[in-house]
Amino acid sequence: MGQDLIISTFDTGISNIDWVNFRGIGYSQTWDKFQDANDSTNSGSMYITVNWPLINEVTWTSAWTDVQMAFGVPTFNSTNYTQFECDIKVDTTNSFTAIDGSYGTIELIVNDPWQDVLASAPLINTNNWQHFIGFFSDIPDGTHQQAILGLASVGEAAYTNKLAVWIDNIIFTAVQLTGTNRPPITLITAPPAGLTCLCNQHYGTRQRAMVATVDNHYSWNTATAASNTTTYDMNIAAFPDASYVGFAAQMFLIPESGITGSPFADNSIDLSASNVASLVVTELTNHTALGLFRYKVNNAGNWNSVITKGLKCLAGPLGKWSLSFNNNTNVTIIAPDNTSTNFTIAASDAALFQDPLYFYVGTEPNGNANIGQSATFKAVQINGSALSLSDDFVSGGETSQVYALNTNWVNCAANPKGISITAPDAMYRLTWPMPDPGFRNVYVTDNLNNGEDLSPWWKLPTAATGWLDDGNGSRVAVIDQSALDAAFGYTPTNCFFQLYQP
């Protein structure tokens, strides 16, 4: 085992702080010898108070805001450490909860260059110590300085008043010795081609892994279409199995008039916007699916629906789900098995959804057990609005067999790394448990008799496999046929994979 880097355990006081950035928000700090995460009588912790704006003050916002403390660290290489860890305890007697009943979110960052090691983790409602971990294998290899701890306020986790916390044991955990701790690999078939939205924000129970249209002329509230009908389709090609109860594929229709700030910067836009219409698809435990339409008006920061209508699909969640509006107020939902339901909405409500209006599509876990799951969208279509859209996400999106989100879309996910395009030639989806320090490549062979000396094994670098942290303790890599062909110099008929730490 290498040597852990102890940044601060606050044994005898506060030290090693390079700078604080509290963005004009009232802040104080002191040392408390009576609070220690390890219950040691010979140690203490740092105690800070942040006077966040009250929810009724003009400076209050549900948009992303954070306050940060930077601790001095000698220049270090991230490959020498597995985890960035710290302990935090909320002084519940002297703190007020965020909108969702939590105490906001925590971020762990390194600097020079800036990298989020743990982008967002909820500070839950408890008066016990909470232990936070970010994995260095989730950021690019390189040297850094400073360890930064942030308290972040956003969306449902927006602070509403004062927060007071104790902070202890800021530590970088060292890598184990070379050649040890090789993670076991699990291999399944890769997702089909299309937009894959992975819910990979650590602890992000309500994270939105979504993309939004760049253009904003997709409203159904128009009399210019020949049929006076506008239809929004999302074609789901892959979905978690029924054991992941509550996991959702969803589309949002959000007019710009009800959005505060950028329509792309708020990763819980459906909560914070005033006017939202949505279609949410989940799989039920009996393998049927439910499509649920909801909309709200003049209700920023909350989700009090004017109407909720559901449609069951006996065939399950896969296939094309359509949401159609005729003459602005007549609504139809059509499921993949061609069942449908019809209803009306008020004309005065529909009038709030005029252009400019953005279309969003993606996923949401709706439960901690669902973090690390994804859905893949084969295509999205919008017809009958001022602009039409038909996108399979892979046509025209490739550059030397590397596929990326095309110019129709903006990535607005809670963890942007969760948005990817699965190539048409994707073959395998590999997963293995984290941490995986020292492992930077997948190796492949087509003959197990080759042994493990690596001379007959071919290297598939991270760039060729797109390693992702799934947010739930595992790594995900998708292997394309083109990457295999390039490694072997021919098309292999079978493949065996391993991780190796030279």
Order of alpha helices (4+ residues) and beta strands (2+ residues): beta-beta-beta-beta-beta-beta-beta-beta-beta-beta-beta-beta-beta-beta-beta-beta-beta-alpha-beta-beta-beta-beta-beta-beta-alpha-beta-beta-beta-beta-beta-beta-beta-beta-beta-beta-alpha-beta-beta-alpha-beta
